[in-house]
Amino acid sequence: MANYTKTAAAVLDFTLNWATYLGSDTISSSAWAVPSGITGSNQSSTATSASIRISAGTAGLVYAFTNTITMASGQIDQEPLVITVTT
């Protein structure tokens, strides 16, 4: 699980690197579940990573995003990304 902090005013890109987990497999698709109260945009992926741009949020709250990937082999997996918003 990846844990990060950001301010409510910050607009930041976050990336999950799946390379070690994937071995010789690759990412064929990626989707992010974005919790309410915070903004996720510019979702993208490469053969080994998945990214999202995160903005807004309420100071003092913790937001749990979930990245779901489908691999070229057909396997599906998920990884959480937790963002704590600070002042």
Residue, then its C-alpha position, 0 to 999 in steps of 0.5 A: m500500500a502506498n501512503y502519501t500526503k498533500t495539501a488541499a491546494a496541491v495538484l500532484d501526479f501519483t504513480l504506482n510502479w507494478a514492474t517488480y510484481l508483474g515480472s514478465d507480464t505487462i499492464s494491458s489496462s488500468a482503472w482508478a476508483v476515486p473516492s468522493g470529496i477529492t478529484g482524480s484526473n489524467q489517468s494513464s498507464t504504461a506497460t509497468s505503471a499506473s498514474i493519476r493526477i490528484s487535486a482538492g480534498t479536505a484538510g484532515l481527511v484520508y482518501a483511499f484510491t484503488n488502482t485495478i489493473t488487467m495484465a496481458s495474461g488476463q490476470i486482474d489485481q488491485e493496489p490501494l493508494v492512500i492520500t492524507v490531505t494536510t493544511 
